[in-house]
Amino acid sequence: MKILAFDTSSQALSVALTENGNLLGKIDVTIKKNHSITLMPAIDFLMANIGLTPQELDRIAVAKGPGSYTGLRIAVTTAKTLASTLGIDLVGVSSLAAIARNADVSGKIVPLMDARRQNVYAGVYEHGMAIKKDCHTALSELLDSLKNEADITFTGEVAPFRELISQELPQAKFIENSERRLPNAFQIARIGAVGEIADVDTFVPNYLKKVEAEEKWLETHDESTDTRYIQKI
C-alpha cells in the first residue's frame, strides 16, 4: 500500500511517501513558512523524484490536530481534495500521537503543543497507544495529574515550559534531539496505515479548542441555540 502523508499542524512542514511500511522519501521544512504555498510543491517534488504518479497512491494520511488552526485547515483541505479527486482512502491521525511515536522511548510519553497563556495541547502515550485522551488544558493541571508518574518523558514544544515542568516533576525527562520533537510525516503514515478510514465529506480538523473569536462570541450568546457561530459570520 502506497501512502502519502503530511503534517502542517505546527511551524514545521513534513511530507512522506511510504510503501508497505517502508519509507520511500520524506521532506521536512523546519523554518516558519506559509504552508499554503509550500505544501503542494513539496508533495509534487517528492512524488516526482520518487517516480510516483498520484494515481498510484492508495491512501492519504494527514495530521488532523490539534495544532495551528490555519495549518490544520490547509492540510485537511488538501487531504480531502486529493482523496476525493483520486477516489482513495483518507485517514486522520492525531498530531500528538505522531510526535509521541517519534520519541521512541520507554515509559509514558507526553507530547505537548503550545496553546498560549500557559495552556497546552497534550496527551499521554505508552507503547504507541493513548492512555490519556488528547486535550486542551492548563499546564498546571496537566502536571498535577502526572505527579505520581515515575517514568515520564516530555516531547514536542517543551521549551517554553521546561523550567516549570522540572520544578513540578523533578523525575521528568525530555527528548533532547530537536528533530525527534517535531511532527514527522513518516510516523503519520505508519499510524495511518492501520487507522480508521474517514468519510471524506464530513472529515474535519480536531482543533480541541474553539477559535478565540468564537469564544468571545459565545460569551454573549447562548451556546445551546441551534444557530452556530460560523453561520453568523
Secondary structure, DSSP 8 states (H G I E B T S, - for coil): -EEEEEE-SSS-EEEEEEETTEEEEEEEE-S---HHHHHHHHHHHHHHHHT--GGG--EEEEEEESS-HHHHHHHHHHHHHHHHHHT-EEEEEEHHHHHHHHH--SSEEEEEEE-STTEEEEEEEETTEEEEEEEEEEHHHHHHHTTT-SSEEEEES-GGGHHHHHHH-TT-EE---HHHHS--HHHHHHHHTSS-B--TTT-----SS--HHHHHHHHTS-TTSSS-HHHH-
